[in-house]
């Protein structure tokens, strides 16, 4: 049996449940090419009480996306443990409350784009059915909308859509690979946000770049990581693409 992907309306029910009682429990947490978004990293590094720089060094590797030409970050899987996620345990995910968006969303996949007519984000979901997963054999049913609410996906989607727009700008305005300086800026603003905070508040990078931010936004970013990420992504849009 091959993987199947079926479009799913928000009010359309599907059958799925995952727990220790399912025979394939934890099998989906190994041998993955697990991409991490900026908000994923923010949540995980705070959960582990690490700086973003230490988290990136210990738990991730960096690549250049073949389609976007942008730096991307993936989990560093453990070769000594059959390439398992570094945070999976026999009883499940040890960072479950702050697990990445892709883990939360599974077995759904999300496609999002901005409407040219209204400017609103349009999202569509699909059900991914993999033959190794026995979660589909369980009795629990829910709609796609109920799954999104239950798994706390909306706040991840909101933050990840900010990155999606930057990627879209990159593809339209700068289809060639970034130069070394711009690539470093992208990595700093997206992933190493503790270092980015130091750059803008201690070294004056915000003023040097000529990017203007509302004082209330800048003040919030001094202590709130989510506000900082919003600022860093807005700074990146303006600095790299003048948007």
MOQUIDA-V473560 format. One record per helix or strand of 3 or more residues. SS is the DSSP state (A for helix, B for strand). FROM is the first residue (numbers start at 1). TO is the last residue. Records with the same first field share a line. If there is no record, write none. Layout:
SS->FROM-TO ; FROM-TO
//
This chain:
B->4-8 ; 13-15 ; 60-64 ; 71-75 ; 108-114 ; 121-129 ; 141-143
A->27-29 ; 38-47 ; 52-59 ; 79-81 ; 96-98 ; 101-105 ; 135-137 ; 144-150 ; 154-173 ; 180-190 ; 193-202 ; 205-209 ; 215-221 ; 225-241
//
